Amino acid sequence: MTTEFKLNYDSNKYLEDLEKQFQDFKTTLECIGDINPGDKLARSDDAKYYIHAKSMMFNGVRRWWNNQSRERIVDFLKEDFECFMKFLDNFLRKFRLSYTNKEYVLSDNILLFVNKIMFGLYNLKETYPNERKMICQVDSIILTFIDFKTNLNELKNYRSDVFNMERHNSE
């Protein structure tokens, strides 16, 4: 009984940690989903992204002053999304092992967030149509997101099928 309680406690703590990490990633990356074609992306010293809207005056000067460039943004995207992908892998690992209502809700929130970010990344590609390095990095992120969404949805469908079979067998 003590071992079972400890496993449940550790599992709950692990889920709380995942929820906190997700909120941290949302805070850092959320504005990427709000990018419109032509907008430029920048990252502050505290590692949060912000947008230089296409319609803003003096964007070039502002970006130069803040030491922002296409090359730096590609590096930032690579660095930040590698961390986010590790988080997504950890979440999938946890989701394979247990399936609670909290995990289901978190999975839905993650999927909504990933969809929003993908929309912004597609728009970012339109901003830099001739920047091969940017296009490759963004495509890599999008493909990884598609892979994550496929794996998560397969797990959710499998769990749903198993639940329905168990319910049917118990009747």
RODRENLUM-281725 format. One record per residue: x, y, z of N, C-alpha, C in turn; residue number from 0. Coordinates in Angstrom, 2 decimals, padded with zeros to 5 digits. Layout:
      n.x      n.y      n.z     ca.x     ca.y     ca.z      c.x      c.y      c.z  resi
        X        Y        Z        X        Y        Z        X        Y        Z   NUM
...
This chain:
      n.x      n.y      n.z     ca.x     ca.y     ca.z      c.x      c.y      c.z  resi
   000.83  -001.20   000.00   000.00   000.00   000.00   000.86   001.25   000.00     0
   001.91   001.26   000.78   002.80   002.42   000.83   003.45   002.66  -000.52     1
   003.89   001.61  -001.19   004.51   001.73  -002.50   003.51   002.31  -003.50     2
   002.27   001.84  -003.46   001.26   002.34  -004.37   001.03   003.84  -004.15     3
   000.95   004.26  -002.89   000.77   005.67  -002.59   001.94   006.49  -003.11     4
   003.16   006.01  -002.91   004.34   006.72  -003.36   004.33   006.85  -004.88     5
   003.96   005.79  -005.59   003.90   005.87  -007.04   002.87   006.89  -007.49     6
   001.71   006.90  -006.84   000.69   007.88  -007.19   001.16   009.29  -006.87     7
   001.81   009.46  -005.75   002.30   010.78  -005.39   003.33   011.26  -006.40     8
   004.27   010.40  -006.74   005.29   010.77  -007.71   004.67   011.07  -009.07     9
   003.68   010.29  -009.45   002.99   010.49  -010.71   002.28   011.85  -010.72    10
   001.61   012.17  -009.62   000.93   013.46  -009.52   001.92   014.62  -009.54    11
   003.03   014.45  -008.84   004.07   015.49  -008.82   004.64   015.68  -010.22    12
   004.86   014.57  -010.90   005.40   014.62  -012.26   004.43   015.37  -013.18    13
   003.14   015.09  -013.05   002.14   015.78  -013.86   002.10   017.27  -013.53    14
   002.20   017.61  -012.26   002.26   019.03  -011.88   003.47   019.72  -012.51    15
   004.60   019.02  -012.51   005.80   019.57  -013.13   005.59   019.79  -014.63    16
   004.95   018.83  -015.28   004.66   018.98  -016.71   003.73   020.17  -016.96    17
   002.72   020.32  -016.12   001.79   021.45  -016.28   002.52   022.78  -016.12    18
   003.42   022.86  -015.15   004.19   024.09  -014.95   005.11   024.36  -016.13    19
   005.78   023.32  -016.60   006.66   023.48  -017.76   005.86   023.96  -018.97    20
   004.67   023.40  -019.15   003.84   023.80  -020.27   003.47   025.28  -020.17    21
   003.11   025.73  -018.98   002.79   027.14  -018.79   004.00   028.03  -019.09    22
   005.18   027.57  -018.70   006.40   028.33  -019.00   006.63   028.43  -020.51    23
   006.44   027.32  -021.20   006.60   027.34  -022.67   005.55   028.24  -023.31    24
   004.33   028.19  -022.81   003.29   029.07  -023.35   003.67   030.53  -023.19    25
   004.18   030.88  -022.01   004.58   032.26  -021.76   005.68   032.69  -022.73    26
   006.61   031.80  -022.98   007.74   032.12  -023.85   007.35   032.16  -025.33    27
   006.57   031.20  -025.78   006.36   030.99  -027.21   005.02   031.47  -027.76    28
   004.11   031.82  -026.88   002.71   032.06  -027.29   002.56   033.08  -028.42    29
   003.33   034.14  -028.40   003.13   035.19  -029.41   003.48   034.72  -030.81    30
   004.22   033.62  -030.93   004.56   033.09  -032.25   003.28   032.74  -033.01    31
   002.27   032.30  -032.30   000.99   031.97  -032.93   000.24   033.17  -033.45    32
   000.65   034.38  -033.04  -000.02   035.60  -033.46   000.65   036.31  -034.63    33
   001.69   035.70  -035.18   002.42   036.31  -036.29   001.55   036.33  -037.53    34
   001.55   037.46  -038.20   000.88   037.60  -039.49   001.94   037.65  -040.57    35
   001.58   037.31  -041.82   002.57   037.41  -042.89   003.17   038.82  -042.94    36
   004.47   038.88  -043.02   005.17   040.16  -043.06   005.69   040.62  -041.72    37
   005.14   040.07  -040.63   005.62   040.43  -039.29   006.98   039.78  -039.05    38
   007.79   040.45  -038.26   009.11   039.92  -037.89   009.07   039.49  -036.43    39
   009.82   038.45  -036.14   009.88   037.91  -034.80   011.16   038.38  -034.13    40
   011.07   038.65  -032.84   012.25   039.04  -032.06   012.16   038.35  -030.70    41
   013.30   038.31  -030.02   013.33   037.68  -028.70   014.04   038.61  -027.74    42
   013.42   038.81  -026.58   013.98   039.71  -025.57   015.08   039.02  -024.79    43
   015.76   039.79  -023.94   016.83   039.24  -023.11   016.33   038.19  -022.14    44
   015.04   038.28  -021.75   014.49   037.28  -020.84   013.87   036.10  -021.60    45
   014.27   035.92  -022.86   013.92   034.77  -023.70   012.44   034.67  -024.05    46
   011.74   035.79  -024.09   010.35   035.80  -024.53   010.30   036.42  -025.93    47
   009.48   035.82  -026.76   009.34   036.32  -028.12   008.34   037.46  -028.16    48
   008.57   038.36  -029.10   007.62   039.42  -029.37   007.65   039.71  -030.86    49
   006.66   040.44  -031.33   006.47   040.65  -032.76   006.74   042.09  -033.12    50
   007.46   042.27  -034.20   007.60   043.57  -034.83   006.60   043.54  -036.00    51
   005.44   044.13  -035.78   004.39   044.08  -036.79   004.85   044.78  -038.06    52
   004.40   044.26  -039.17   004.74   044.79  -040.49   004.43   046.28  -040.58    53
   003.37   046.70  -039.92   002.91   048.09  -040.02   003.67   049.06  -039.10    54
   004.53   048.54  -038.23   005.26   049.42  -037.30   006.32   050.23  -038.05    55
   006.47   051.47  -037.63   007.49   052.31  -038.25   008.86   051.99  -037.66    56
   009.88   052.18  -038.45   011.28   052.04  -038.04   011.62   050.63  -037.56    57
   011.01   049.62  -038.16   011.30   048.25  -037.76   012.78   047.91  -037.92    58
   013.36   048.31  -039.04   014.76   048.00  -039.30   015.67   048.58  -038.23    59
   015.42   049.83  -037.88   016.23   050.49  -036.85   016.01   049.82  -035.49    60
   014.78   049.54  -035.19   014.44   048.90  -033.92   015.11   047.53  -033.80    61
   015.06   046.77  -034.89   015.68   045.44  -034.87   017.21   045.56  -034.75    62
   017.80   046.53  -035.46   019.24   046.74  -035.38   019.64   047.15  -033.96    63
   018.90   048.07  -033.39   019.20   048.57  -032.04   019.16   047.45  -031.00    64
   018.21   046.54  -031.13   018.04   045.43  -030.20   018.84   044.19  -030.61    65
   019.70   044.36  -031.61   020.56   043.28  -032.07   019.76   042.04  -032.49    66
   018.68   042.27  -033.23   017.83   041.19  -033.73   018.11   041.01  -035.21    67
   018.15   039.77  -035.65   018.37   039.48  -037.07   017.72   038.14  -037.41    68
   017.62   037.88  -038.69   017.05   036.61  -039.14   017.88   035.45  -038.61    69
   019.18   035.59  -038.70   020.08   034.52  -038.27   019.93   034.22  -036.79    70
   019.84   035.27  -035.99   019.67   035.08  -034.54   018.33   034.44  -034.22    71
   017.29   034.85  -034.93   015.96   034.26  -034.70   015.97   032.78  -035.04    72
   016.64   032.40  -036.12   016.73   030.98  -036.48   017.40   030.21  -035.34    73
   018.49   030.76  -034.81   019.19   030.11  -033.70   018.31   030.02  -032.46    74
   017.60   031.11  -032.16   016.70   031.11  -031.00   015.59   030.08  -031.17    75
   015.00   030.02  -032.37   013.93   029.05  -032.63   014.45   027.63  -032.43    76
   015.62   027.36  -032.97   016.21   026.03  -032.83   016.40   025.67  -031.36    77
   016.99   026.58  -030.62   017.26   026.36  -029.19   015.97   026.16  -028.40    78
   015.02   027.06  -028.57   013.79   027.00  -027.77   012.89   025.83  -028.15    79
   012.81   025.54  -029.44   011.94   024.44  -029.84   012.57   023.08  -029.57    80
   013.88   022.99  -029.50   014.49   021.73  -029.05   014.05   021.43  -027.62    81
   014.04   022.45  -026.78   013.57   022.28  -025.40   012.09   021.92  -025.37    82
   011.30   022.59  -026.18   009.87   022.30  -026.21   009.61   020.88  -026.71    83
   010.38   020.43  -027.68   010.20   019.07  -028.20   010.55   018.03  -027.14    84
   011.55   018.30  -026.32   011.88   017.39  -025.21   010.70   017.32  -024.24    85
   010.10   018.47  -023.99   008.91   018.50  -023.14   007.80   017.63  -023.75    86
   007.56   017.79  -025.05   006.51   017.01  -025.72   006.81   015.51  -025.64    87
   008.08   015.14  -025.80   008.46   013.72  -025.66   008.19   013.22  -024.25    88
   008.54   014.01  -023.26   008.27   013.62  -021.86   006.78   013.47  -021.61    89
   006.00   014.38  -022.18   004.56   014.29  -022.00   004.01   013.01  -022.64    90
   004.45   012.70  -023.85   004.00   011.47  -024.50   004.37   010.24  -023.68    91
   005.57   010.25  -023.13   006.00   009.13  -022.29   005.06   008.97  -021.09    92
   004.74   010.07  -020.45   003.83   010.05  -019.30   002.43   009.61  -019.74    93
   002.00   010.09  -020.86   000.66   009.79  -021.36   000.52   008.31  -021.71    94
   001.60   007.69  -022.17   001.57   006.25  -022.48   001.40   005.42  -021.22    95
   001.96   005.91  -020.11   001.96   005.14  -018.87   000.67   005.27  -018.07    96
   000.09   006.43  -018.09  -001.16   006.60  -017.34  -002.07   007.54  -018.10    97
  -003.32   007.48  -017.74  -004.33   008.20  -018.50  -005.39   008.68  -017.52    98
  -005.19   009.86  -017.00  -006.16   010.44  -016.09  -006.86   011.60  -016.78    99
  -007.89   012.10  -016.14  -008.61   013.24  -016.69  -007.69   014.46  -016.81   100
  -006.83   014.68  -015.82  -005.90   015.81  -015.87  -004.96   015.71  -017.07   101
  -004.48   014.50  -017.33  -003.59   014.30  -018.48  -004.34   014.52  -019.79   102
  -005.58   014.08  -019.82  -006.40   014.27  -021.02  -006.61   015.77  -021.28   103
  -006.93   016.51  -020.25  -007.13   017.96  -020.39  -005.83   018.64  -020.82   104
  -004.73   018.26  -020.19  -003.43   018.83  -020.56  -003.11   018.50  -022.02   105
  -003.41   017.29  -022.45  -003.14   016.91  -023.85  -003.94   017.78  -024.81   106
  -005.19   018.06  -024.48  -006.01   018.94  -025.32  -005.44   020.35  -025.37   107
  -005.00   020.85  -024.22  -004.41   022.20  -024.17  -003.11   022.26  -024.99   108
  -002.32   021.21  -024.90  -001.07   021.17  -025.67  -001.38   021.15  -027.17   109
  -002.37   020.35  -027.56  -002.73   020.29  -028.98  -003.21   021.65  -029.50   110
  -004.02   022.33  -028.72  -004.49   023.67  -029.13  -003.31   024.62  -029.28   111
  -002.39   024.57  -028.34  -001.22   025.43  -028.37  -000.34   025.12  -029.59   112
  -000.10   023.85  -029.85   000.72   023.44  -030.99   000.07   023.91  -032.29   113
  -001.24   023.76  -032.41  -001.94   024.22  -033.61  -001.77   025.73  -033.81   114
  -001.88   026.48  -032.73  -001.73   027.93  -032.82  -000.31   028.29  -033.25   115
   000.67   027.65  -032.67   002.06   027.93  -033.00   002.34   027.57  -034.47   116
   001.78   026.46  -034.93   001.98   026.05  -036.32   001.45   027.11  -037.28   117
   000.32   027.68  -036.96  -000.27   028.73  -037.79   000.70   029.91  -037.90   118
   001.26   030.33  -036.77   002.21   031.43  -036.78   003.49   031.09  -037.52   119
   003.95   029.85  -037.40   005.16   029.44  -038.09   004.97   029.46  -039.61   120
   003.79   029.04  -040.07   003.51   029.14  -041.51   003.57   030.59  -041.96   121
   003.04   031.49  -041.17   003.09   032.92  -041.51   004.53   033.45  -041.48   122
   005.33   032.94  -040.54   006.73   033.36  -040.47   007.47   032.94  -041.75   123
   007.14   031.78  -042.27   007.75   031.34  -043.53   007.41   032.30  -044.67   124
   006.19   032.83  -044.66   005.80   033.79  -045.70   006.57   035.09  -045.58   125
   006.96   035.45  -044.38   007.74   036.67  -044.17   009.13   036.54  -044.77   126
   009.69   035.34  -044.74   011.05   035.11  -045.22   011.07   034.06  -046.33   127
   010.44   034.34  -047.46   010.32   033.30  -048.51   011.66   032.89  -049.13   128
   012.67   033.74  -049.06   013.96   033.43  -049.69   015.05   033.08  -048.69   129
   014.68   032.97  -047.42   015.66   032.63  -046.38   015.66   031.13  -046.14   130
   016.55   030.45  -046.81   016.58   028.99  -046.78   016.74   028.43  -045.36   131
   017.63   029.04  -044.59   017.88   028.55  -043.23   016.62   028.68  -042.36   132
   015.92   029.80  -042.50   014.67   030.03  -041.74   013.61   029.02  -042.17   133
   013.45   028.84  -043.48   012.43   027.92  -044.01   012.71   026.50  -043.50   134
   013.97   026.07  -043.56   014.32   024.72  -043.11   014.05   024.53  -041.62   135
   014.40   025.53  -040.81   014.18   025.43  -039.37   012.69   025.37  -039.05   136
   011.92   026.24  -039.67   010.47   026.27  -039.43   009.82   024.97  -039.91   137
   010.23   024.48  -041.08   009.69   023.21  -041.57   010.01   022.06  -040.63   138
   011.22   022.07  -040.09   011.61   021.03  -039.14   010.72   021.04  -037.90   139
   010.44   022.24  -037.40   009.57   022.37  -036.23   008.16   021.89  -036.56   140
   007.65   022.31  -037.70   006.29   021.93  -038.10   006.18   020.42  -038.27   141
   007.16   019.80  -038.92   007.12   018.34  -039.10   007.16   017.61  -037.76   142
   007.95   018.12  -036.83   008.00   017.51  -035.50   006.66   017.66  -034.79   143
   006.03   018.82  -034.95   004.69   019.02  -034.37   003.68   018.04  -034.97   144
   003.74   017.86  -036.27   002.81   016.93  -036.93   003.02   015.52  -036.39   145
   004.27   015.13  -036.23   004.59   013.82  -035.67   004.04   013.69  -034.25   146
   004.24   014.71  -033.44   003.72   014.70  -032.07   002.20   014.57  -032.07   147
   001.53   015.37  -032.88   000.07   015.34  -032.92  -000.44   013.97  -033.37   148
   000.23   013.38  -034.34  -000.15   012.04  -034.80  -000.02   011.03  -033.68   149
   001.13   011.03  -033.00   001.35   010.08  -031.90   000.35   010.28  -030.77   150
   000.11   011.52  -030.40  -000.82   011.79  -029.31  -002.24   011.37  -029.68   151
  -002.67   011.70  -030.88  -004.02   011.32  -031.31  -004.18   009.81  -031.41   152
  -003.14   009.10  -031.85  -003.20   007.64  -031.88  -003.35   007.08  -030.47   153
  -002.60   007.63  -029.53  -002.72   007.19  -028.14  -004.11   007.46  -027.59   154
  -004.63   008.64  -027.87  -005.96   008.99  -027.38  -007.02   008.08  -028.00   155
  -006.90   007.80  -029.28  -007.87   006.91  -029.94  -007.77   005.50  -029.40   156
  -006.55   005.03  -029.18  -006.35   003.70  -028.61  -006.98   003.62  -027.22   157
  -006.73   004.62  -026.40  -007.30   004.63  -025.04  -008.82   004.65  -025.11   158
  -009.35   005.42  -026.01  -010.80   005.50  -026.16  -011.37   004.15  -026.59   159
  -010.71   003.48  -027.52  -011.17   002.16  -027.98  -011.13   001.15  -026.84   160
  -010.04   001.14  -026.08  -009.90   000.21  -024.95  -010.99   000.48  -023.92   161
  -011.22   001.74  -023.61  -012.26   002.11  -022.65  -013.62   001.63  -023.12   162
  -013.93   001.84  -024.38  -015.23   001.41  -024.92  -015.36  -000.11  -024.92   163
  -014.26  -000.82  -025.22  -014.31  -002.29  -025.18  -014.54  -002.79  -023.76   164
  -013.86  -002.19  -022.80  -014.04  -002.60  -021.40  -015.46  -002.33  -020.94   165
  -015.99  -001.20  -021.32  -017.37  -000.86  -020.95  -018.35  -001.85  -021.58   166
  -018.12  -002.17  -022.84  -018.99  -003.10  -023.55  -018.92  -004.51  -022.91   167
  -017.73  -004.95  -022.54  -017.56  -006.27  -021.94  -018.18  -006.36  -020.53   168
  -018.25  -005.26  -019.83  -018.80  -005.27  -018.48  -020.32  -005.26  -018.48   169
  -020.92  -004.95  -019.59  -022.40  -004.87  -019.65  -023.01  -006.19  -019.84   170
